[in-house]
Amino acid sequence: MLIRPRRLRKSPILRELVAETRLSKDMFIYPYFVVPGKNVIKGIEAMPGVSHFSVDTLIKDVEKSLKIGINKVLLFGVGEEKTDDASSSYDKHSVVANAVRELKKEFSDELYVVTDVCTCAYTTHGHCGIVQHGYVQNDQTVDVLARMALAHAEAGADMVSPSDMMDGRILGIREKLDKNNLENTAIMSYSIKFASAYYGPFREAADSAPGKGDRKAYQMDFRNPREAMRESNLDEQEGADILMVKPALAYLDVIKGLRESTNLPVACYNVSGEYSMVKAAGAKGWIDEQKVIMENMYAFNRAGASIIITYHAREIMEKGWI
């Protein structure tokens, strides 16, 4: 035989030399859940290894993260007052706004801070918008989201990341930021967010499960990959800087399709259900946890994601897996 592909698999050094997909610590964003109070570090039962932090303990944990190479974080607020109009979401002294101010004060440009922008954790009903007559009102919700993004940006957030799936929210946020001289605040859009069963553990972590009904009237139908590309194209036209696919593991084809349809950076969110399944199976000894985690990370990158949001990031860095 003249052609023997196995020649390039003979040794570890050679396999590394010809590897087509490579991971870097710079690709990862680590999510944090921030709650009111002081001295709070409370583990989340459904997400082993993930905790709620108050702002003071968050500062200490982020300092540890920076030392192992995690310099990008995504903040979720939990435990604020819940109202029908989600007014606590855009309070200038919300737990997220306060966390942003303290993080930037402590770490300045050493840390890149992204904030989730959505109303689900701030509403009495748990939906990602303002509900009237049993339906989430699109344009009213966009106004609330824009105000929330502005509060985060004014506190010092480097990037805001709307996860609601309302029509036109990227344009609404971009215009609100620009009118307030925050044109350099970037937007990472959850541009393709499916109505997925993989979010279960997150809803415990964020106390954001809908009290009634589901989110299929605004989150995407996972049967529709072409519609997903349309959603992302609209977000790009409205001024998004990064486009995200969520969840990630069951949607590698969508990540690949998005990578081929845009010149913007593509992110994926390795969500709570994907994380917790791996942790549970690893704890039972049913899988080699490290190998499965890293196989998933390479799959995300191979599909086309150059940014990976994952709860595994801390462990990956701490244990030197890349």
N, C-alpha and C positions, 0 to 999 in steps of 0.2 A: 504494500500500500504506500502511495506517495503522500496521502493526506491522512494525518493522525491527530485529530483535535486533542486527544489526551496528552500530547506532548506538552501543552501549555497548562496542564493541571498537575504536573509531576511533583512540584514542591511548594511549600507555603510561600516562599519568596517569589516564585514565578507566578503563583496565583494572585498575589498582591500586585505584582507588576502589571498584569493584564486585566485587572478588575475594571469593569465598565461602570459600576455604580459605587460611589464613595460618599460616606457620611462625614460631616464636620460638626463640631460642637456649636458652630455659629448658626446652624440650621434650626436649632431648637428654641422653643418658647415654653416656659414652665407656668402653668396656671396656679393661682392662689385664690382661696376663699377668705374674704375679710369680713369680720363681724364687729359689732360695737363692743365696748368694754375694755378692760385692761387685764393683762396677764392670762389671756385666753389662748390655750393650745388644746384643741379638742379633736380627737381622731374621728373620722367619718367612717362609720361601721361598714357601709357598702363599698368603700374605696380604701382598702388597706394601704397604709403608708401616706395617706392624704389627710390633712387636718384643716380645721377652722383656726384662723389667727386673728387676734385683735391687732390694732396698728402697732403697738409697742413690741409685741412678740414677732410680728411680721418683719419689722426692721431687723431684728436679730437673725431671723431665719434667712432673709434675703442676703445678709452679710455672709452667711455660711455658703449660700448658693453661689455668690460671686467668687468665692475662694476656689470653687471647683469648676468654674467656667460658665455658669449660667448667668448671663447678663441681660436677658430679656424675659419679662414676666407679663402675664395676662391676669388682670384683677377682676374678680366677681364680688359684688356686695351681697351680703346675707344679713338678715335680722333687722332691717329697717322697718319703719312703720308701713303697714300695708293699707292702701286706700284705693277707692275705685278709679281715681284719676292719676295714680302713681306719682303724686307730687314729691314724695321723698326721693325719687330717683334723680331729680335734678336739683335737689337742695345743695347749695354751695358748701355745706358742711356735712354732707353724707359721708358714710364710712369710706366709700371709695375715693371721694374728693380729698378727704383728710389723709388717707393712706398715700395718695399720689403726692400731696404736698410734703409729707414727711419723708417719703422715699427720695424725692428729688432733692430735698434739703440735705439729706444724709449722704446720698450717693451721686447726685448731680448727673452728669452725662456718662458716668461709669455704668449706669443702669438705664436700660430702655424700657419704658413703662407703657403698656397697652391696656386699655380698659374695655370691658364688655359693655355694650350699650343695648339694653333691653329692659322691658318693664315687668317681666314675669315674676321676679322676686319682690316686686314693690306693689303688686296689685292684690286686692282681696280675693280675686277669682283665679289668679295664677296664670292668666293668659298674657301673651306678649304684646298687649295693646289695650286701648280703651274700648270697653264693651258697652254697647247700647243695643237694646232690643235683641239680645242674644247673639250679637255679631260684633266681631272686632272691627272697629272703625279705622279705616286706613289713614286718612289725611289727618285726623285728630291725633292719631298715634305718632305719625311722622313729626308733628310739632313737638310732642313730648320727647321723642328721641333726640331731636335736634337740640332741645334745651338741656337734655342730659349730657350729650356729647360736649356741648359748650361748657357746662360746669366742670367736666373732667379736664377739658383742654385748658381752661382758665386756671385750674389747680396745678397744671404742669404736665399732663399726660402727653407723651410723644406721639401716640397713635390711639385712635378710637376705633372700636370694632363692633358695628351694629349686627345683632344676631336675630332680629325680629322677623325678617322676611316680608316687611311691608313694601308695597310698590312705591318707588320714588324716594325712599328714605336716604339714599346716598346723596342725591341732589339736595334734599332738604338740609342734611347735615353739612354738606360742603358749603352751601350758601350761608348758613348760620355761622360757621367758623370763619369764612372769608369776610363777612360783614363785621366781624369782631376782631379783625386783624390777626387771625390765627390761620392764615393760609398755608403755613408750613406744618400744621398738624396733619399727619397722614391718616388715611382711612383704610383699614383692612376690612373688607366686606365679607360677611358670611353670605357669599353670593349664591351658593348652592347648598342650602340647608334642608335636608329631607325630614319629613315626618317619620321619625325612626323609633323603633323599640330599644335602640342602643343607648338612649339617654337616661334610663331608669335610675342608676346610682347618682347621677348628677342632680336629679330632681330632689333626692334626699339631701344632698350636700347644699343645694341652693334654696331649699324649701320653696320650690317653684312649680310643683305639679299643678296642673289645672284642676280647679275644684269641680268643674263640670265640663263634659264634652272633651274634645281633643283639639289638636292644632292643625288638622289637615286642611282647613280653609285658608291657611296662610303659609305653613311650611310645605315643602314640595312633595309631590307624589313620586315615590322612589321608582316607579315604573317608567318615568319620562326623562330619559337622558337628553333628548333634543330640546325639551323645554328648559332643562338645566343650562344648556349653552345660551339660550335666549336670555335667561335671567342674568347670567354673568356678563353678557354683551351689554345689556342695559346698564348694569352697575359700572362697567368700564366707561360707557358714554357719559354717565352722571358724575364721574370724577373719582372713582375708587382707585386706590394706588396698589392694592394687593387683593387678589380674589381667592376665596377659601372654599373648599369642599368639606362638608360635615354631614355624617361621619366619614371615616376614611377607609377602614378595612374592607367593608362590603362594597365600596364604591371606587375601586382602583380604576375601573374602566372610565368613570366620570372624570377622575383626576387626569387620566391620559387624554381624554377628549378636550378638557379645558386647556391643558398644556398646549395642545395642537391648535387651539382656536384663539389664543391671546398671546401678546408679547409682554403682558404684565407678569410679575412674580405670582406663582401659584402656591398657596398654603393648603394644608389639610389639618383637620382636628381629629386626633386619635382619641375618641370620646370615652366617657366613663364606663360604658358597658363593655367596650373593647378592652379597656384597661382591667376592669374587675374580673372579667372572664379569665384573662391570663393569670392574674394574681391568685384566683381561686383554684385554678387547675394546677398552678405551680405549688401552692400550699399543700395540695393533696398528693403531690409527686407524680401526677399524671403526665406532665410535660417537663421538659428542661426549660425553665422559665427564662433564663438568660438568652438561650438560643432562639426561643420563640419571639421574645421582645425584639431582638436585633433583626430577625428575619422580617418581622413586620415593618421595622424602620426602613430597612433596605427596600421593601416592597413599595412603601410610600414614595421614596425618592426615585425608584426605578420607574414608577408610573408617571412621575413628572412634578412632584411636589418638592420645591426647594426650601420650604419652610414647614416645619413639623411642630404642631402644638401637642404636647403629650405629658401626661402625669408620670410617665416613665423617665422623663429627662433627668430628674434628680438622681435616681439610681444608676442610670447609664453613666453619668458624670462621676458620681462618687466611686463607682467600681471600675472606672477606667475602661469601659467597654468600647469606646472609640478613642 
